[in-house]
């Protein structure tokens, strides 16, 4: 019997609506655990997660049967509902940013995700995203990237 084997590692990041500082340290571990459960339900393990008060970064191993858009729909919809039970004004930005990485980049990305608080002492989220868009050769229009 033939098997389908894949290794699809993704760096995914998205912010709160208008980058509102709503992801506080007390709620952060529970939010990350909740999102991890959504990923497990979709057979796309969450390998690392971190962020700051206004955005998150995820390292996800995308299931061979999953579409990124479907995974993100479930993550953002379900976690938004969960957060609104705690913070009624909570919302995620409309879109997200996702970048493929090779297995050799996993440890570096884990370190990067773990150091988000220190990293954002010197760079804001928009500049960080612009850096990634340039790195991956993605063209963008500032009018349509931020909400």
C-alpha positions in Angstrom: 0.0 0.0 0.0 1.4 3.4 -1.0 1.8 6.2 1.6 1.6 9.9 1.3 4.2 11.5 3.5 4.7 15.2 3.8 6.6 17.8 5.8 5.0 21.2 5.4 6.3 23.6 8.0 4.7 27.1 8.1 5.5 30.2 10.0 2.2 32.0 10.5 1.6 35.4 12.0 -1.3 37.7 12.5 -2.3 40.5 14.8 -5.2 41.7 16.8 -7.6 44.0 15.0 -5.9 47.4 14.7 -3.0 45.9 16.8 -4.9 46.5 20.0 -2.8 45.3 23.0 -5.3 42.7 24.2 -3.2 39.5 24.6 -2.0 40.0 28.1 0.5 37.7 29.8 -2.1 36.1 32.1 -4.3 35.0 29.2 -1.5 34.1 26.8 -0.8 30.5 27.9 -4.5 29.6 27.8 -4.9 31.2 24.3 -1.9 29.4 23.0 -3.1 26.1 24.4 -6.6 26.7 22.9 -5.1 27.4 19.5 -2.9 24.3 19.9 -6.1 22.2 20.4 -7.6 23.6 17.2 -4.4 22.7 15.3 -4.5 19.1 16.8 -8.2 18.8 15.8 -7.1 19.6 12.2 -4.1 17.2 12.3 -1.7 20.1 12.0 0.4 20.2 15.1 1.4 23.5 16.6 5.1 23.1 17.2 5.7 26.6 18.7 3.8 29.7 19.5 4.7 33.1 20.9 4.0 36.8 20.5 3.3 40.0 22.2 0.2 41.9 23.4 -0.9 42.6 19.8 0.1 39.7 17.6 1.1 36.0 17.5 3.6 33.8 15.7 3.0 30.1 15.1 5.1 27.3 13.8 2.7 24.7 12.4 3.2 21.4 10.6 0.4 21.5 8.1 -1.5 18.2 7.6 -1.2 16.5 4.2 -5.0 16.8 3.9 -5.4 20.4 5.2 -5.6 23.6 3.3 -3.9 26.6 5.0 -7.0 28.7 4.4 -9.2 26.2 6.2 -6.8 25.9 9.1 -6.6 29.6 9.5 -10.4 30.0 9.3 -10.8 27.6 12.2 -8.0 29.0 14.3 -9.1 32.6 13.9 -12.8 32.0 14.2 -12.7 29.6 17.2 -10.0 31.5 19.1 -11.8 34.8 18.5 -14.9 33.4 20.0 -13.0 32.1 23.0 -11.2 35.4 23.5 -14.5 37.4 23.2 -15.8 35.4 26.2 -13.0 37.0 28.2 -12.5 40.3 26.4 -15.8 41.3 24.5 -14.0 43.9 22.3 -11.4 41.3 21.0 -10.9 40.7 17.3 -8.2 39.4 15.0 -7.0 41.3 11.9 -8.8 40.1 8.7 -5.9 38.4 7.1 -2.7 36.6 8.1 0.8 36.1 6.8 2.2 32.6 6.2 5.6 31.6 5.0 7.0 28.1 4.3 10.2 27.1 6.0 12.5 24.1 5.6 13.2 21.6 8.4 16.7 23.1 8.8 15.1 26.4 9.7 12.8 25.0 12.5 15.2 25.6 15.4 16.0 29.1 14.4 12.3 29.9 14.0 11.6 28.4 17.4 14.2 30.7 18.9 12.8 33.7 17.0 9.2 33.0 18.3 10.4 32.5 21.8 12.2 35.9 21.8 9.2 38.0 20.6 9.0 40.2 23.7 12.7 41.2 23.4 12.5 41.5 19.6 9.6 43.9 19.7 11.4 46.2 22.2 13.2 47.5 19.0 10.9 46.8 16.1 7.1 47.2 15.6 4.9 44.6 14.0 4.4 46.4 10.7 8.2 46.7 10.2 8.6 43.0 11.2 6.0 42.0 8.5 7.6 44.2 5.9 10.9 42.5 6.7 9.4 39.0 6.1 7.6 40.2 2.9 10.9 41.4 1.5 12.7 38.3 2.6 10.2 36.0 0.8 9.9 38.2 -2.3 6.3 39.0 -1.7 4.9 42.2 -3.3 2.3 44.2 -1.2 0.3 47.3 -1.2 0.3 49.2 2.1 -3.3 50.2 1.6 -4.5 46.6 1.8 -2.1 44.9 4.3 -3.2 46.5 7.6 -6.5 46.6 9.5 
